[in-house]
Amino acid sequence: MRWMEKLKPEAMMRYGRTMHLPKLYVDNKKLDGFLEHFINNNNCANSLCVNDILEEGQTAPNACAHCSTWAKKVISYDEAEVAQWKELCATVLQSLEDGSIYYDA
């Protein structure tokens, strides 16, 4: 039996909807100057990216928030749409963790 045959149809549909990512808009005009940081201060190898390493509110002497700061300025999205998508993803993840995505064995 193939693994997909073990999934409940409604669970497969929910899983499939997670692939429909929320719409994001990047205002390219607001990106003017973004690359200057990398051209003038190429210190990524010696920095901690706040997106990859640090939790919300944590700081470090060599922390860099350049990309995340710019992202907040140039990316816009519908917060309700993102919240709905995140809730769907959490539901799918929970069904994977508790096994409810599968037919009873």
C-alpha positions, -999 to +999 in steps of 0.1 A: +000+000+000+014+034-010+016+059+019-009+083+003-035+056+004-033+056+042-043+093+043-079+103+049-093+123+019-102+153+040-067+153+055-052+152+021-073+182+010-062+202+041-026+192+035-029+203-002-043+237+009-011+244+028+006+247-005-015+278-014+007+303+003-007+337+014-001+365-012+028+387-004+036+420-021+072+433-023+075+470-032+107+470-052+108+508-052+114+506-014+145+484-018+167+512-030+197+511-008+193+476+006+224+462-010+246+491+002+250+473+036+265+443+019+287+463-004+301+485+024+299+463+055+300+427+043+301+413+078+275+385+074+302+358+082+308+375+116+272+383+125+243+365+139+212+369+118+183+378+140+160+357+119+181+325+121+196+325+155+179+348+180+144+344+194+121+374+196+135+400+221+170+384+224+200+405+216+237+398+209+266+421+204+271+409+168+234+406+159+224+419+125+188+428+117+194+444+084+174+420+063+144+417+087+143+455+091+141+460+054+116+432+050+092+449+074+095+480+052+090+465+018+067+434+022+030+437+028+003+411+032-032+405+044-027+396+081-060+377+083-050+356+053-017+348+069-033+340+102-058+317+085-030+299+066-009+295+098-039+280+116-044+256+087-007+246+089-009+241+126-040+218+122-022+197+096+009+195+117-012+184+147-029+157+127+005+144+116+017+144+152-014+127+167-019+103+137-054+116+129-044+123+093-043+085+087-071+059+084-073+038+115-048+009+112 
